[in-house]
Amino acid sequence: MTIKAILTDIEGTTSSISFVKEVLFPYARAALPGFVRDHGNDPQVRQWLDAVATEISASACQDEVIVETLQGWIDQDRKHTALKALQGMIWNAGYRNGDYAAHMYPEVAGVLRAWHATGLPLYVYSSGSVPAQKLFFGFSEAGDLNGLFSGNFDTEVGGKREAASYAHIAQAIGIAPANILFLSDIVEELDAARDAGLQTVLLDRISDYPQPRTGDATHGHTRVENFEQITL
C-alpha cells in the first residue's frame, strides 16, 4: 500500500525516553511552585489550575494543593491535558533560556529531512501538548525541525491507545488511513492505529528497550531499530 503521509510519536521514537523522564519531567516538577506563584493569575495559566482544582475537589482551591497534585501527576507520568499544558509553558522558558536542548537520535533529523524533501507530509502525534511538541522540535540538538512537519496532534484528538484517535487524525489531514504510516515504540498504540487502518512500524531501540521485542511481542507490527531501517 502506498504511503502518502507519516505520523510519528516522539518519546522512544525520535528521541530517548530518558531525556523526557530525566530532564524535562524533573525540570517541570522543580519549577512548578515558582511558576504558579508568578503566573497563577494569568488567564491562560489560571484556566488549567482551575481545571485541576475542579477535578480533585471543589474545596481544593489553594494553589499549593494544586501544585502538589500536579507534581504527583508528574511522578505518575499521568497523561492529563492540564498538566501537559502547564508543563509546556514551563519547558518554554527552559528551552529559550538554553537550560537544555531536546534529544534526537542521530539518524532521525537526516531521515526526516530526506522524507520531507521528497514531498512526503510528516505529522506528529504525542501525549505532550502541541505547543510542547513544537518547542521540542524547535529547540532540538539537530536544530529547528518544525518546518519539516505539516501538522501536530496531541491527546485533545483522543487517547493514543484508542483507534478512534487515528481515524480522526486521518480525517483531519485528508488522507486515507491505509496510506498513513504510524511510527511508535509502544505496541498498544500501534495496535490502535492498525485497528483504524493505518500502516505501522515498531521502533525498538536498544537504548530504550535493552531486551529486543521480537516474535509475538511485536503484535505483528514491522520492527526496526532506527529510522534508517524504515522502508517506504
Residue pairs with C-beta under 8 A, 6 or more apart in sequence:
1 178
1 179
1 199
2 179
3 120
3 179
3 180
3 181
3 199
3 232
4 120
4 121
4 175
4 176
4 179
4 180
5 120
5 121
5 122
5 123
5 150
5 173
5 175
5 179
5 180
5 181
6 115
6 120
6 121
6 122
6 123
6 180
6 181
6 182
6 183
7 123
7 124
7 125
7 153
7 166
7 169
7 180
7 181
7 182
7 183
7 193
7 198
8 14
8 122
8 123
8 124
8 125
8 182
8 183
8 184
9 124
9 125
9 126
9 160
9 182
9 183
9 184
9 185
9 186
9 189
9 203
10 124
10 126
10 128
10 133
10 136
11 17
11 20
11 126
11 127
11 128
11 185
12 184
12 185
12 186
12 203
12 205
12 208
13 183
13 184
13 185
13 203
14 104
14 105
14 108
14 112
14 227
15 102
15 103
15 104
15 105
15 108
15 136
16 103
16 105
16 205
16 207
16 208
17 185
17 208
18 103
18 207
18 208
19 102
19 103
21 77
23 100
23 103
24 87
24 91
24 94
24 100
25 74
25 77
27 90
27 91
27 94
27 99
27 100
28 74
28 86
28 87
28 90
28 91
29 71
29 74
29 75
31 90
31 93
31 94
32 67
32 70
32 71
32 86
32 90
33 64
33 67
35 45
35 86
35 89
35 90
36 45
36 49
36 63
36 66
36 67
37 63
39 45
39 89
40 46
40 49
40 63
44 89
45 86
45 89
48 82
48 85
48 86
49 63
49 66
49 82
49 86
51 81
51 82
52 66
52 69
52 70
52 82
52 83
53 60
53 61
53 65
53 66
55 82
56 65
56 66
56 69
60 66
60 69
70 82
70 83
70 86
73 80
73 83
74 83
74 87
79 127
79 155
79 159
79 160
81 129
81 154
81 155
81 156
84 127
84 128
84 129
84 132
84 154
84 155
85 129
85 131
87 128
87 129
87 132
88 128
88 129
88 131
88 132
88 135
89 131
91 132
91 135
92 131
92 135
94 100
95 101
95 102
95 135
95 138
95 139
96 139
101 139
101 140
101 141
102 135
102 136
102 137
102 139
102 140
102 141
103 140
103 141
104 140
104 141
104 142
104 145
105 205
105 226
105 227
107 226
107 227
107 228
108 142
108 227
109 140
109 142
109 143
109 145
111 227
111 228
111 230
112 122
112 145
112 148
112 227
113 148
115 122
115 232
116 122
116 148
120 232
121 150
121 151
121 173
121 175
122 148
122 149
122 150
123 149
123 150
123 151
123 152
123 153
123 169
123 173
124 133
124 137
124 149
124 151
124 152
124 153
125 152
125 153
125 154
125 157
125 160
125 165
125 169
125 182
126 132
126 133
126 152
126 153
126 154
127 154
127 155
127 160
128 136
128 154
129 154
130 152
130 153
130 154
133 152
133 154
134 146
134 152
137 144
137 145
137 146
137 148
137 149
138 144
138 145
138 146
150 173
151 172
151 173
153 169
153 172
157 165
157 168
157 169
157 172
158 164
158 165
158 168
159 165
160 184
160 186
160 189
160 192
161 186
161 188
161 189
161 191
161 192
162 192
163 192
163 193
163 195
163 196
164 196
165 192
165 196
166 177
166 180
166 182
166 192
166 193
166 195
166 196
166 197
166 198
167 177
167 196
167 197
169 180
170 176
170 177
170 180
170 196
170 197
170 198
173 180
176 197
177 196
177 197
177 198
178 197
178 198
178 199
179 199
180 198
180 199
181 198
181 199
181 200
181 201
181 232
182 189
182 190
182 193
182 198
182 199
182 200
182 201
183 200
183 201
183 203
183 230
184 190
184 193
184 200
184 201
184 202
184 203
185 202
185 203
185 204
185 205
185 208
185 209
187 202
187 213
187 217
187 218
187 219
187 221
190 200
190 201
190 202
190 219
190 221
191 219
193 200
194 200
194 221
200 221
200 222
201 221
201 222
201 223
201 224
201 230
202 213
202 218
202 221
202 222
202 223
202 224
203 224
203 225
203 226
203 227
204 212
204 213
204 218
204 223
204 224
204 225
205 225
205 226
206 212
206 225
213 223
214 223
224 230
